[in-house]
């Protein structure tokens, strides 16, 4: 079971890391547009649409990645003080009551948006000859499906935690800098060099 959980975590991680490259594309696109607009006096009206789509791709595809890292913000201040089984109980109830229905609705509506956009060969109306929108709308059901898959893994994690009293492990990835760990590393390195 743990192998299956980590496999889905790995899929969410790899897709999230791949889509994170859209930040580089977005930065290059906007930098090029600024240069083109102010130095070459040749602005491109479609760049605004393209930058919105790249940012939307990043935002949509980050959902499953963030859920796999247990990184979504929790609204309850007391949650961190609960023991693991209590946390798992509340998480399980919330996943069943709110998460599954909301994400299924997102996938269903996103698929409908994509099909309609594709059938109409929809392009942006902000700029003349704007970029096509249907590839971007395809991201909605894909992101929803990945988020739903990761959500089912989180539900299994809750059930395992209710049975064992311990949260199952997660796929390792980059972590935020822990200032205390950093200080300890620096002080131990300083002590070694003396």
Buried (B, 14 or more C-beta within 10 A) or exposed (E): EEEEBBEBBEBBBEBBEEBEEBEEBBEEBBEEBEEBEEEEEEEEEBBBBBBBBBEBBBEBBBBBBBBBBEEEEEEEEEEEEEEBBBBBBBBBEEBEEEBBEBBBEBBEEBBEBBBEBBEEEBBBEEBEEBBBBBEBBBBBBBBBBBBBBBBBBBBBBBBBBBEEEEBBEBBEBEEEEEEEEEEEEEEEEEEEEE
